[in-house]
Structures are given as C-alpha cells and as structure tokens.
Amino acid sequence: MYITTLITGLIISSITIGFIFLIKKLFQKQLSAKWQYNLWYLLLFALIIPFIPGRFIPSGNLFRTFTGGHSADGNSAAINGAASGNGGTNSNWMQDFSVTVTQTNTELLNGIAAGIWITGALVFTGLSIHAWLNLRRIKKSISHVEDKEILDLFQTSKQQLNISKNIVLGVSDKVRSPLTFGLRKTFVVLPANFEEWLSKDDIKHILLHELNHYKYKDIPTNYLMVFFQIIYWFNPLIWLAFKEMRLDREIACDHAVLTSLDDKNYKKYGNTIIHFIDKSPSPQYNKLANQLNGSKKQIKKRIIEIASFQADSKLQHVKSIGIFLLTGLFIVTQIPLASVMANDNNRYTSFNHDQIYEEDLSDYFKNDEGSFVLYDMQKDAYHIYNEDQSTSRISPDSTYKIYSALFGLEENVITPAQSMIEWDGVEQPYEQWNGDQNLETALNRSVNWYFQQIDQEIGLDSVQSYLNQIHYGNQDTSGGLEQYWLESTLKISPVEQVELLHSFYNNSFDFQEEHIEAVKNALQMDEKNSSVLYGKTGTGNVNGKDINGWFIGFVETETNTYFFATNIQDEDKASGSIATEITLAILKDKQIFDE
C-alpha cells in the first residue's frame, strides 16, 4: 500500500507540475500575474488526490454502476465448470489441492518503503518545527511601532485594501527584511531602524505588499505548502514547483501593489525592492512567512516584471480564467488514474443494493480473519459479515477454475459430451492429478494443469475478453497465462463472487445454456432433504503457507436459491476446507442446508 501510494503521488504530482509549467510557458502573455500564481493552487488539489479514500472516488469505469448483481451487463461470472451429466455428489470437495507459489515478501517491501518515507517526513517535520520556533523567537523580540505617522500610514493601507482585522505592526532586530506571519494573530514585522534608510514612500510600498499577502490568504497557504513538502519530500519537482510558486506569489503581490499606484510610482516601488537585494532572507523561517525579498535571481525577475508592468485588461482576465479552468479540468481527469493506482484496484467500490444486512458471525470464524456473504434470491437481500473484507479483492485461486471451464466450453476446447484431456506424463504434486482428466474429475480434484491447458488453447486475449465481458474482479491477467489466477494479479472480492454466481445462475451473460448446465451439474457437491449444495473451494499457498481459503457456491431449496461466498485469510492456516466448514455451520444454523 505504501509503495503504490507513494508511486501514485510521485506520478500525479510530477504530471501536474509538468503540465502547469507547460501552460505557464505557452500562455505567459495571456495569463495575468495573479492567475499565474493561482494555477499553483491546482497543484495543491492534485497532491490530495492519491490520498482520497477509494470509497469516495469511482474505480475503473466511471459510468458503471452495480445493483446487487441484477444488471444485465453483469458483475458476475461463470461458475465452476465440469461437464459431467450425472449430477452426482462430489466426493473430494473437502480436500485441499493447492500448489505453493513463491513470492517476494511485499509486506517487507512496504515496511521498508514506509520506513524510508517516515524517516524523511520526520526530518522535514523537524526542520519545519525549527522554522516555527524561529518565528516564535521573532515574535517575542517584536516591539511596537511608536511613530504615529507610520501607524497612520499602516491604517490607511489597510483601509485601501478593505482589511478590518487587527494586524500587529512591529519591529524586530531579528529580521533583515519585512515579513508577515501568524495564523490566529497576524504580524507585519519591519527590520530594526528601518526609518533610517527607508523613505515614507518605501514604507508605504512595503506595507501594501505585506498586507496584500494577508488579503490573499498567503499565510495559511504557506503552511499547506510546508505540509505537502513534508508528505512529498521524495519528489524534487515539488521543491522546484513550490519555489516557483513563492516567486509567482511575490510577483502577484507586486502587481497588486502597482495596480493601486499611479504610473509615476512604479519606478519608486521597484527601487523599494532593490533596497533589499543584499539582505538575503533567513532560510530557517522564510517558508512559514511571507518575505519581501528573495534571492538575487528572484529579485531580478521581479524587477523585470515591475519595469514591464501593464494593468490587466478585461480580455486578459477572461482568458486567464479560461486557462485556469482548462488546467483544472486536466487535473480532475487524473482522479480515476489515482483510484486505479493508489488503491491498486484491490477494493470493490461499486457495491450498491437496497437491502444489505450486516451480521455478527465472528463466533463461526473463531481466530480466522474472514468474511461471509449470502444473497437470498427470493427476498433480494444480502447478509454480510465483515463488510470491509467482503469488498476487498484477493486472489480467487481454484475458485477461478469454474470460469476457465465455462470459457473452454464456449470456445469449444472441450464440450459437454467430450471433455477429456490427456495427461502429458509429467509427474504432478498429487497422485490424483497423474492421469487423463475430464471436466468433472478436473474440477473435483482441482487439477491445475487441466485448466492451464484450456487457457493455453483459448489464448490470453480471449481470456481477457471473457473477463471483461463478465466484469470479473479487477480483470487483471498481467501475471501471465500460467498463474494469473493463482495468488497473482487477478483478484476478486467475496461480494463480487456472489454477484457473479447469481449472474451465472441466471445466464445473464448469454452463454450457451447447455454449457451453463454442464458447469452447474459439475458443481453439485451434496443433496440433503430436497436441498442441493453446489460449490467450489480454493486454497492459496504462498511460500509453503496456506494464506487464503475460499468456499463459494449456492444452495437450491424447493422454494428458493441462496448464493454464498466465504473467504478466510491467515499467515499459515487458511484453506478451502476450513472455509467450507465455516460455511456449512452457518448454512445449517440458518436452516438453509443441513448436512
């Protein structure tokens, strides 16, 4: 999670910064100084995008909605395929046939990434706290301005900018240039003995400049920028962008001051800025305060802007707003990208149904972390235990073989009448896998090579097309044809498993009816008291440990059909057989199926 979120943040922020720089270069003459600065607020919005919770933003297709598995486009998939014709009881349904998958410990990688990020964030948080403490020391050193003429000039400047809040004007020997800071109580601080080397016009210009920072909310913006620099400390483009943003802010304030002056005072205002060219700002606190001066390179650019100043025309104002809105539209289009990347598309966010009942079934799961989903077709109602985990996507493991079977039937790789595939003689991890298999035995024994051969004959492109058609989980086959469904890239949530079962049962995908029946017959596991149980188990074994257990299926009674999915996860003891035991206990107590 840390890795994907950090990578997403890096990509989104870098794309946004590059786009803003491009817009500023292409439309420099059309954008006013104020709107060049305002563009950077769109960056602040973009920096939030990777951290928006997945439930607040759509995943995948923005226009796709789900209503409990009833929609014709379906979010359900085909079921465990077997082509028997006898509908007999599956004798091996409680056995776990799983092959271990070797994987890198992603938790370790996430832990390392988190540790590096936290270390960097703590370092920059410490620097920010140090800067804040410097501001506190400046605040304690402030003495009030006693000169009535200066105070009157300050009040006049506030009135000119329609500022009514009480702002403290002070002097400090700890500052080398004027600055403004303070969220709750705002201070405009001038260097000690400023009246000895600044004229009244200089002071007026300085006050107007600093008060414009207050008027345009630049003080809280400083804190937002520092916050995001802490979060995105690993992206050098953020540091470059915020440096440019601060320069654009000073230029925007310069323009605001010049707009309030007559053209005879433009040169005087430029000279005011030049007064501070040799008084470099203190880096310890300049990021938390608005300062009149900057580096010599920055002041040079500001002087050039002042020398070429022209008041904004109405047409330029309209153009600036249009460019800003278009840039904002581009940034908004990155939200789906963030949903896919930051959330790794591993949560089902579109579950929506009129009747969803949460139940406490923790007694059945004991020490197992898991979820249970039951859909009552007659009442059109869902009963869910652990809603959070029931919408989390995990590998389907052997439960996916039902879809491989159905796709194989649809592609005529196998048929209901002839589903035998010859064993190639390669020794398998289970004796039951050594030998020719038909669809019934392959599903019964969960024979990996049988379904992998079906996939090979179908081809990855066709498999992907089928998964897209039935909207199977995250539809990700990038793990490769051999094992995309086996603790790899393909993932699905328990809720989606149930929705898919329901759509399969009703043949919402318009597959051939005889193929649906063949798969359904092969899924039959047991029959008791006029109730028939259909289902498929699945076990995920990674590095020799059972970490993922599934049991999905449905029960037909004389008057109703119930669809279910149980999933459990553990460091070493999560298997399909355990998930089956939990499911049967729940179904028995609900009087749905009594073994």
C-alpha positions, 0 to 999 in steps of 0.5 A: 500500500505504501509503495503504490501510494507513494508511486501514485503521488510521485506520478500525479504530482510530477504530471501536474507540475509538468503540465502547469509549467507547460501552460505557464510557458505557452500562455505567459502573455495571456495569463495575468500575474495573479492567475499565474500564481493561482494555477499553483493552487491546482497543484495543491488539489492534485497532491490530495488526490492519491490520498482520497479514500477509494470509497469516495472516488469511482474505480475503473469505469466511471459510468458503471454502476452495480445493483446487487448483481441484477444488471444485465451487463453483469458483475458476475461470472461463470461458475465452476465448470465440469461437464459431467451429466450425472449430477452426482455428489462430489466426493473430494470437495473437502480436500485441499489441492493447492500448489505453493507459489513463491513470492517476494515478501511485499509486506517487507517491501512496504515496511521498508518503503514506509520506513524510508518515507517516515524517516524523511517526513520526520526530518522535514517535520523537524526542520519545519518545527525549527522554522516555527520556533524561529518565528516564535523567537521573532515574535517575542523580540517584536516591539511596537511601532511608536511613530504615529505617522507610520501607524497612520500610514499602516491604517490607511493601507489597510483601509485601501485594501478593505482589511478590518482585522487587527494586524500587529505592526512591529519591529524586530532586530531579528529580521533583515527584511519585512515579513508577515506571519501568524495564523490566529494573530497576524504580524507585519514585522519591519527590520530594526531602524528601518526609518533610517534608510527607508523613505515614507514612500518605501514604507508605504510600498512595503506595507501594501505588499505585506498586507496584500499577502494577508488579503490573499490568504498567503499565510495559511497557504504557506503552511499547506505548502510546508505540509505537502513538502513534508508528505512529498519530500521524495519528489524534487519537482515539488521543491522546484514547483513550490519555489516557483510558486513563492516567486509567482506569489511575490510577483502577484503581490507586486502587481497588486501593489502597482495596480493601486499606484499611479504610473509615476510610482512604479519606478519608486516601488521597484527601487523599494525592492532593490533596497533589499537585494543584499539582505538575503532572507533567513532560510530557517523561517522564510517558508512559514512567512511571507518575505519581501525579498528573495534571492538575487535571481528572484529579485531580478525577475521581479524587477523585470516584471515591475519595469514591464508592468501593464494593468490587466485588461478585461480580455486578459482576465477572461482568458486567464480564467479560461486557462485556469479552468482548462488546467483544472479540468486536466487535473480532475481527469487524473482522479480515476488514474489515482483510484486505479493506482493508489488503491491498486484496484484491490477494493470493490467500490461499486457495491450498491443494493437496497437491502444489505444486512450486516451480521455478527458471525465472528463466533463461526470464524473463531481466530480466522480473519474472514468474511461471509456473504449470502444473497437470498434470491427470493427476498433480494437481500444480502447478509454480510459479515465483515463488510470491509473484507467482503469488498476487498479483492484477493486472489480467487485461486481454484475458485477461478477454475469454474470460469476457465471451464465455462470459457473452454466450453464456449470456445469449444476446447472441450464440450459437454459430451467430450471433455477429456484431456490427456495427461502429458506424463509429467509427474504432478504434486498429487497422485490424483492429478497423474492421469487423463482428466475430464471436466468433472474429475478436473474440477473435483480434484482441482487439477491445475494443469487441466485448466492451464491447458484450456487457457493455453488453447483459448489464448490470453486475449480471449481470456481477457475478453471473457473477463471483461465481458463478465466484469470479473474482479479487477480483470487483471491477467498481467501475471501471465497465462500460467498463474494469473489466477493463482495468488497473482494479479487477478483478484476478486472480492467475496461480494463480487463472487456472489454477484457473479454466481447469481449472474451465472445462475441466471445466464445473464451473460448469454452463454450457451445454456447447455454449457451453463448446465454442464458447469452447474451439474459439475458443481453439485457437491451434496443433496440433503432433504430436497436441498442441493449444495453446489460449490467450489473451494480454493486454497492459496499457498504462498511460500509453503503457507496456506494464506487464503481459503475460499468456499463459494457456491449456492444452495437450491431449496424447493422454494428458493436459491441462496448464493454464498461466498466465504473467504478466510485469510491467515499467515499459515492456516487458511484453506478451502476446507476450513472455509467450507466448514465455516460455511456449512455451520452457518448454512445449517444454523440458518436452516438453509442446508443441513448436512 
